[in-house]
Amino acid sequence: MTTPKRVERRLLSDDEFELVAQTHHPALGMLEEPDLSRLTKLIRERRDRAKDIANRQRREVRGKARTSTTFAAKDLGNRRKAGVLSEALSRLNKENARRNARARLSENAQKALELKRGVSSKSRPTSGRTAGKGMKPSENKKPERIGSEMQAGRISQAGKKAQAKRDNK
């Protein structure tokens, strides 16, 4: 769940709030690549510091640290501050991933275009015999029939009858 800006304003110091404000929608899209990496580094450092302070306070309240604290000083908001900074860091990481994906997509499209342009057009097979330089008769590739069609039918019928006689014996 995202934290409203007024809660961010209350939890963060002025300089931290300015950093986190740059991670929201319109400002985040306008950041250049070096500014994005610098902002990511700064917010990561602030988040780690807030987490360390919150962990130290938790140990002090439980009595595990060298110095103990009272219950009133237990929660100074550092855990919530670390949460807000983590949300900002998450937005920065998503933006960085989105930009990297767009760059990879552009690179892949560029490579595909280069490959397509580099391939010579495939030679296609010929369509077969053509007239060429003038009309020349092409030879007939069908075999000549031996005998007439009537003879062919008569012979196949005789074979059928002979087979039937053998089967009925």
PyMOL commands that set and color helices and strands:
alter all, ss='L'
color gray80, all
select helices_A, chain A and resi 5-11+14-21+25-30+33-62+71-73+78-118+149-168
alter helices_A, ss='H'
color red, helices_A
deselect
rebuild
show_as cartoon
